[in-house]
Structure formats: C-alpha cells, structure tokens
C-alpha cells in the first residue's frame, strides 16, 4: 500500500539573499525561510511538501532594507 510518508519532495528551492531551515523533506513537512541581515522579507515564509512530491510555491522575496 502507498504511504504518504514515503513521498519525498527533494531539495527545497533556494531563496536569493536568504536561507532555509530543513528538517525533513517528506509529505506535510514545512520549510522555514529567513532573509540575510540587511534584507526585509516580503511574503509567506514557509512552503510545504505536497502529496504530489512537489513543494508548494515559494512566495517570499528578500529585498534590501531601505535606510
């Protein structure tokens, strides 16, 4: 029988000028993104591993902080 926990989404997408925290890459796992110092984060900071074996869309960007 097919088990969801066996589905792996692989390496999550990288975030330009940011970093990600990865603990697990199987279905229902989440990845937390943060921006490097000097950058503001805009958008959702997490993605999830979907049952399809793909990551949900990365909807965050890191923009240079304005003075």
Secondary structure as GFF3:
##gff-version 3
##sequence-region A 1 67
A	DSSP	three_ten_helix	4	6	.	.	.	ID=ss1
A	DSSP	beta_strand	18	21	.	.	.	ID=ss2
A	DSSP	beta_strand	30	35	.	.	.	ID=ss3
A	DSSP	beta_strand	39	43	.	.	.	ID=ss4
A	DSSP	beta_strand	46	48	.	.	.	ID=ss5
A	DSSP	beta_strand	60	64	.	.	.	ID=ss6
###
